[in-house]
Amino acid sequence: MDLQRSAQAEVDIALVGAGIMSATFATLLKELNPDLRIAIYESLEASAQESSNAWNNAGTGHAALCELNYTNERSDGSVDISRALKVNNEFDLTRQFWTYLVRKGAIPDPGSFIHPVAHVAFVRGASNVAFLKRRYDAMSAHHCFSSMEYSEDHAVLNEWMPLVMEGRDPSEAVAATRDITGTDCDFGALTRILIANLQKQPDFSVAYRHRVTDVQRGPGDGLWHLSLHDRKSGAKTEVKAACVFLGAGGGALPLLQKSNVPEGKGFAGFPVSGLWLRCDDPKYADRHDAKVYGKASIGAPPMSVPHLDARVVDGKRSLLFGPYAGFSTKFLKKGSFADLFASIRPDNIAPLLAVGRDNVDLTKYLVSQVLESRDARFKSLLEFFPNAKPSDWRLEVAGQRVQVIVPDKKRTGSLQFGTEVITTSDGTLAAVLGASPGASTSVSIMLGIMTRAFAPNMPAWMTKLTEMIPSYGRSISDDATLCYDIRRDTAAALHIVPPKAVGSVKAAI
Ligand SMILES: Cc1cc2nc3c(=O)[nH]c(=O)nc-3n(C[C@H](O)[C@H](O)[C@H](O)COP(=O)(O)OP(=O)(O)OC[C@H]3O[C@@H](n4cnc5c(N)ncnc54)[C@H](O)[C@@H]3O)c2cc1C
């Protein structure tokens, strides 16, 4: 659709949920057309209280520098880096948009949400070491991963991550790759900054404690009618919007179902809960300056790959280990245990059953994680941090993820671990389902929605888009010089580590 100020609607675009997705989308749209009337409706009392909250996610600026699940081993032993490249380049779009906002003054201090933290992939055992070396060879040959280093040497690894190496058998076969251009991000802080900036602009509003209970196409007017429940006063009201964005995290699927759009038929959700171990003691937190990702266990969903993370939240350093996956029928951390059951519809029973049948390993894994004792949980931490002591760590509940079950033509379904974006054919409603790679790729997700939903606006928006995202429309993975220039520029603005120049790039500078 052609997104313009609409005479009939009360708001041009209504966004449900005040997490990083809505905050990013609203910010992009307001930059592209300041006249648009944009309203966010949020059920809770403040922004970023669900998945976008710093302690509900791992804060990894996902650039595929350390996550082993983004690179698959082919049957001939070679390593496919295509997915890693995609995620890596998506984060470049995000970095450019943040850079634009920093230079504009909309983000006063990048240090309030992003910090340089090395990204490390760490493996144990001879066959894993051999795989990591092959992976390193494949990745470091590409200019996008030119800053990656590799070592099997205990002394070098001890420098990179002393807590991981101290207390380890010196004869153990271990290896790691490290990329010092990696980042830790506080997506909660960023959401608050973006919304505060939006609130300074005309024709933007955010209504907290307003739960959207229904989304229906109005009879005759072609607008979306959102039913709102004011959780403080109990009042029930309605708002008419030309477009709707369901950035409601785990709350997006139920609203998509209520909207009754054909594009949403057959989708279902599979909730996965999570737990972290957290340590705030500076004697450890100050000695770990990396996000150390390992290999997932058999049956484990990709987002449950264990990692020992350096976190910087509100200026304080902490360690976070996990996530330990679990099963809960809630779709949001502050949701209801009835969420899963309420989402079952005649059109998604077959996909749900098919996924149950085809994912026995996953089900076993989740059950085993739920039943895991505190001691067993601690044992997996010891694999990363051999000298860890239980008394220094406390258990925290992570954000809830709703993995998407995507229907297919045979009326069966497959479980997806990525993000699924649904856009109606007329472009008036869009929803983001799923959670991975998540917040880090929010800009790419929103650009994708705009291209599909607001195609008529794109030519007029092009100049502004390239001002905000200079590489927009060009490929960073095909152009080494562009890649280097963009990364050096965004690193300077965001106060993070610039890339290492290599090969043709070196000649170009
Ligand atoms: C354990 C875990 C680890 C993760 N680690 C990372 C990571 O390291 N890096 C990364 O980039 N991403 C990570 N993610 C993913 C990332 O956190 C999410 O992709 C991102 O926060 C989603 O943002 P959102 O705005 O869509 O959802 P949310 O932040 O969940 O916001 C949705 C909002 O909608 C509101 N809402 C829901 N229903 C309604 C309704 N009916 N009416 C009004 N409001 C409603 C909710 O209250 C909530 O505030 C992780 C996620 C989890 C759970």
The ligand as an SDF file (V2000), in Angstrom:
LIG
                    3D

 53 58  0  0  0  0  0  0  0  0999 V2000
   16.5530  -16.2070   25.8830 C   0  0  0  0  0  0  0  0  0  0  0  0
   16.6780  -15.2590   24.7430 C   0  0  0  0  0  0  0  0  0  0  0  0
   17.9410  -14.8720   24.2920 C   0  0  0  0  0  0  0  0  0  0  0  0
   18.0620  -14.0060   23.2120 C   0  0  0  0  0  0  0  0  0  0  0  0
   19.3020  -13.5740   22.8500 N   0  0  0  0  0  0  0  0  0  0  0  0
   19.4290  -12.6570   21.8530 C   0  0  0  0  0  0  0  0  0  0  0  0
   20.7010  -12.1210   21.5450 C   0  0  0  0  0  0  0  0  0  0  0  0
   21.7060  -12.4790   22.1670 O   0  0  0  0  0  0  0  0  0  0  0  0
   20.7940  -11.2240   20.5440 N   0  0  0  0  0  0  0  0  0  0  0  0
   19.6870  -10.8200   19.8310 C   0  0  0  0  0  0  0  0  0  0  0  0
   19.8470  -10.0130   18.9290 O   0  0  0  0  0  0  0  0  0  0  0  0
   18.4550  -11.2940   20.1200 N   0  0  0  0  0  0  0  0  0  0  0  0
   18.3050  -12.1830   21.1160 C   0  0  0  0  0  0  0  0  0  0  0  0
   17.0650  -12.6630   21.4510 N   0  0  0  0  0  0  0  0  0  0  0  0
   15.9030  -12.2550   20.6250 C   0  0  0  0  0  0  0  0  0  0  0  0
   15.4160  -10.8630   20.9830 C   0  0  0  0  0  0  0  0  0  0  0  0
   15.3690  -10.6940   22.3690 O   0  0  0  0  0  0  0  0  0  0  0  0
   14.0350  -10.6820   20.3700 C   0  0  0  0  0  0  0  0  0  0  0  0
   14.0790  -10.9790   18.9830 O   0  0  0  0  0  0  0  0  0  0  0  0
   13.5370   -9.2450   20.4900 C   0  0  0  0  0  0  0  0  0  0  0  0
   13.7040   -8.7500   21.7890 O   0  0  0  0  0  0  0  0  0  0  0  0
   12.0730   -9.2380   20.1010 C   0  0  0  0  0  0  0  0  0  0  0  0
   11.6170   -7.9310   20.2240 O   0  0  0  0  0  0  0  0  0  0  0  0
   10.0710   -7.6190   20.0960 P   0  0  0  0  0  0  0  0  0  0  0  0
    9.9610   -6.1480   20.1480 O   0  0  0  0  0  0  0  0  0  0  0  0
    9.5350   -8.3220   18.9010 O   0  0  0  0  0  0  0  0  0  0  0  0
    9.4010   -8.3740   21.3320 O   0  0  0  0  0  0  0  0  0  0  0  0
    9.3600   -8.0460   22.8930 P   0  0  0  0  0  0  0  0  0  0  0  0
   10.5650   -7.3570   23.3760 O   0  0  0  0  0  0  0  0  0  0  0  0
    8.9830   -9.3160   23.5560 O   0  0  0  0  0  0  0  0  0  0  0  0
    8.1970   -7.0010   22.9890 O   0  0  0  0  0  0  0  0  0  0  0  0
    6.8550   -7.3370   22.7220 C   0  0  0  0  0  0  0  0  0  0  0  0
    5.9900   -6.4110   23.5330 C   0  0  0  0  0  0  0  0  0  0  0  0
    4.6430   -6.5920   23.1240 O   0  0  0  0  0  0  0  0  0  0  0  0
    3.8260   -6.4910   24.2740 C   0  0  0  0  0  0  0  0  0  0  0  0
    2.5640   -7.1390   23.9800 N   0  0  0  0  0  0  0  0  0  0  0  0
    2.3380   -8.4650   23.7250 C   0  0  0  0  0  0  0  0  0  0  0  0
    1.0330   -8.6840   23.4640 N   0  0  0  0  0  0  0  0  0  0  0  0
    0.4280   -7.4740   23.5350 C   0  0  0  0  0  0  0  0  0  0  0  0
   -0.9260   -7.0410   23.3570 C   0  0  0  0  0  0  0  0  0  0  0  0
   -1.8960   -7.9050   23.0400 N   0  0  0  0  0  0  0  0  0  0  0  0
   -1.2160   -5.7240   23.5300 N   0  0  0  0  0  0  0  0  0  0  0  0
   -0.2350   -4.8250   23.8280 C   0  0  0  0  0  0  0  0  0  0  0  0
    1.0510   -5.1900   24.0180 N   0  0  0  0  0  0  0  0  0  0  0  0
    1.3880   -6.4910   23.8590 C   0  0  0  0  0  0  0  0  0  0  0  0
    4.6350   -7.1680   25.3440 C   0  0  0  0  0  0  0  0  0  0  0  0
    4.2230   -6.7790   26.6480 O   0  0  0  0  0  0  0  0  0  0  0  0
    6.0370   -6.7020   25.0150 C   0  0  0  0  0  0  0  0  0  0  0  0
    6.3840   -5.5240   25.6870 O   0  0  0  0  0  0  0  0  0  0  0  0
   16.9030  -13.5220   22.5440 C   0  0  0  0  0  0  0  0  0  0  0  0
   15.6340  -13.8820   23.0050 C   0  0  0  0  0  0  0  0  0  0  0  0
   15.5230  -14.7290   24.1030 C   0  0  0  0  0  0  0  0  0  0  0  0
   14.1610  -15.0660   24.6080 C   0  0  0  0  0  0  0  0  0  0  0  0
  1  2  1  0
  2  3  1  0
  2 52  2  0
  3  4  2  0
  4  5  1  0
  4 50  1  0
  5  6  2  0
  6  7  1  0
  6 13  1  0
  7  8  2  0
  7  9  1  0
  9 10  1  0
 10 11  2  0
 10 12  1  0
 12 13  2  0
 13 14  1  0
 14 15  1  0
 14 50  1  0
 15 16  1  0
 16 17  1  0
 16 18  1  0
 18 19  1  0
 18 20  1  0
 20 21  1  0
 20 22  1  0
 22 23  1  0
 23 24  1  0
 24 25  2  0
 24 26  1  0
 24 27  1  0
 27 28  1  0
 28 29  2  0
 28 30  1  0
 28 31  1  0
 31 32  1  0
 32 33  1  0
 33 34  1  0
 33 48  1  0
 34 35  1  0
 35 36  1  0
 35 46  1  0
 36 37  1  0
 36 45  1  0
 37 38  2  0
 38 39  1  0
 39 40  1  0
 39 45  2  0
 40 41  1  0
 40 42  2  0
 42 43  1  0
 43 44  2  0
 44 45  1  0
 46 47  1  0
 46 48  1  0
 48 49  1  0
 50 51  2  0
 51 52  1  0
 52 53  1  0
M  END
$$$$
